[in-house]
Amino acid sequence: MTEPRVLVLVSAGPTAGPTVPPALQRLDGRARVTFGDEKSLVEALPDADVLLVWDFSSDALRSAWPGGGPRPGWVHTASAGVDRLLFPALVESDTVVTNARGIFDQPIAEYVAGMVIAMAKDFHATADLQRRREWRHRETRKVAGSRAVVVGSGPIGRRIGVTLTALGVEVDLVGRRGTDGDPDFGRVHASESLPALLAEADWVVCAAPLTAATTGLFDADTFGHMKRGAHFVNVGRGAHVVEDDLVAALRSGRLGGAALDVFASEPLTADSPLWQVPGLLVSPHMSGDTVGWRDDLAEQFADNFDRWLAGEPLVNVVDKRLGYVPRA
């Protein structure tokens, strides 16, 4: 049997190679691994049995995907979100798509908890006052006893909810469909319940997959349903938020503050108005990226490759119609 061919999509440029961890050496002797970037993808794809989308910020696959003939039977993306991959030609194909579900849950939950604490305790203003050597006593908010709505009932949203619960926050988890008897939250609320839940929430967290139903979910109408002075955190996708509406809600005082880790266009340009919006904390799409995260991603792919080579079922198989990995 000839060695299967694994194509790894990496970023173009001289630093692309070293960002791929040694864990992929587990494939040595069992697969022929080649590396390609956006320029070489069209030519390399028809020869690949497996595609590892290591550069998960790339949109190159959409235009490079073969219209017919040979193509990879399995595509794995080193990210939790799969929205960049779900273009019609790939959705309609028999190619299996898997993702990095499970790698980012805890780091992102810690990020959200950190932002909640930072906003409740006004750490941003404390840092500004320290730089100005200004002593100004203030009263801050208690986290325990507050209420949060977490939109997205997948592993990341669940871990966020569990982590906030440990801080004494009462959490309402919102998913596509409502269910009772949930082991962690008792009940998962259906998306139709969101407007009523927002009116009682001190913290609103977006951790949903990006689908047609969630694109632009957080707009002027949604912000208008929130309790005045509530805080918003987005760790989902930038397209979940109508950014102009968020800015207006912050400037009007409807929202007490917000933290964005994802944006409609990344990276933010130096002249983006989002840098200077009062009450908005900006981080560069890093909420899930902790020391060693690339090694974890590579190990996960190598484990799944072992399954694929042995003819066993793959883990983290995406339902291409839904746009995420269904919960078992």
DAPENOR-V681334 format. One record per backbone hydrogen bond with DSSP energy under -1.0 kcal/mol. CO is the residue of the C=O (numbers start at 1). NH is the residue of the N-H. E is the energy in kcal/mol with one decimal. If there is no record, write none. Layout:
# DAPENOR-V681334
[[CO/NH/E] [CO/NH/E]]
This chain:
# DAPENOR-V681334
[[4/32/-3.0] [5/49/-2.1] [5/50/-2.1] [6/34/-2.6] [7/52/-3.1] [8/36/-2.6] [9/55/-2.4] [13/16/-1.5] [17/20/-2.1] [21/24/-1.4] [22/25/-2.8] [23/26/-1.9] [24/27/-1.9] [25/28/-1.8] [27/30/-2.3] [27/31/-1.4] [32/6/-2.2] [34/8/-2.6] [36/10/-2.9] [37/41/-1.1] [40/44/-2.0] [41/45/-2.5] [44/47/-1.1] [45/48/-1.9] [49/73/-1.8] [49/74/-1.1] [50/7/-3.0] [51/76/-2.9] [52/9/-2.7] [52/54/-1.7] [53/78/-2.1] [54/56/-1.7] [55/58/-1.7] [59/62/-1.0] [60/64/-1.7] [61/65/-1.8] [73/96/-2.6] [74/51/-2.4] [75/98/-2.4] [76/53/-3.5] [77/79/-1.3] [79/100/-2.6] [82/85/-1.7] [85/87/-1.6] [87/91/-2.4] [88/92/-2.7] [96/75/-3.1] [97/318/-3.1] [98/77/-2.1] [100/103/-2.0] [104/108/-2.4] [105/109/-2.1] [106/110/-2.5] [107/111/-2.1] [108/112/-2.6] [109/113/-2.5] [110/114/-2.6] [111/115/-2.5] [112/116/-2.7] [113/117/-2.4] [114/118/-2.8] [115/119/-2.7] [116/120/-2.5] [117/121/-2.6] [118/123/-2.3] [120/141/-2.3] [122/126/-1.9] [123/127/-2.4] [124/128/-1.9] [125/129/-2.9] [126/130/-2.2] [127/131/-2.1] [128/132/-1.4] [129/134/-2.8] [130/133/-1.4] [143/146/-2.2] [146/170/-2.7] [147/202/-2.5] [147/203/-1.8] [148/172/-2.7] [149/205/-3.0] [150/174/-2.8] [151/207/-3.2] [154/158/-2.7] [155/159/-2.3] [156/160/-2.4] [157/161/-2.4] [158/162/-2.7] [159/163/-2.4] [160/164/-2.6] [161/165/-2.3] [162/166/-1.7] [164/169/-2.1] [165/168/-2.0] [168/145/-2.9] [170/148/-3.0] [172/150/-2.6] [173/189/-3.0] [174/152/-3.0] [179/188/-2.8] [182/186/-1.8] [185/187/-2.0] [186/181/-1.5] [186/182/-1.7] [188/179/-2.1] [189/175/-2.9] [190/193/-2.1] [191/194/-1.6] [193/197/-1.9] [194/198/-2.5] [197/200/-1.5] [198/201/-1.0] [198/227/-1.4] [202/231/-2.6] [203/149/-2.7] [204/233/-2.7] [205/151/-3.3] [206/235/-2.5] [211/215/-1.5] [214/217/-1.9] [217/219/-1.2] [218/242/-2.6] [219/223/-2.9] [220/224/-1.9] [227/230/-2.2] [230/256/-2.8] [231/204/-2.5] [232/259/-2.3] [233/206/-2.8] [234/261/-2.1] [237/240/-1.8] [238/241/-1.8] [239/216/-2.8] [240/218/-2.8] [241/243/-1.1] [242/246/-1.8] [243/247/-2.6] [244/248/-2.1] [245/249/-2.1] [246/250/-2.1] [247/251/-2.7] [248/252/-2.0] [249/255/-2.1] [254/229/-2.4] [257/232/-1.7] [258/281/-2.7] [259/234/-2.3] [260/283/-2.3] [269/272/-1.9] [272/275/-1.2] [273/276/-1.3] [274/277/-1.0] [277/280/-1.9] [279/258/-2.5] [281/260/-2.6] [283/285/-1.9] [286/289/-1.3] [288/290/-1.1] [290/293/-2.2] [292/296/-1.9] [293/297/-2.2] [294/298/-2.3] [295/299/-2.6] [296/300/-2.1] [297/301/-2.1] [298/302/-2.6] [299/303/-2.5] [300/304/-2.1] [301/305/-2.5] [302/306/-2.0] [303/307/-1.5] [304/308/-2.6] [305/309/-3.0] [306/310/-1.7] [307/312/-2.8] [308/311/-1.1] [316/99/-1.3] [319/323/-3.2] [324/319/-2.4]]
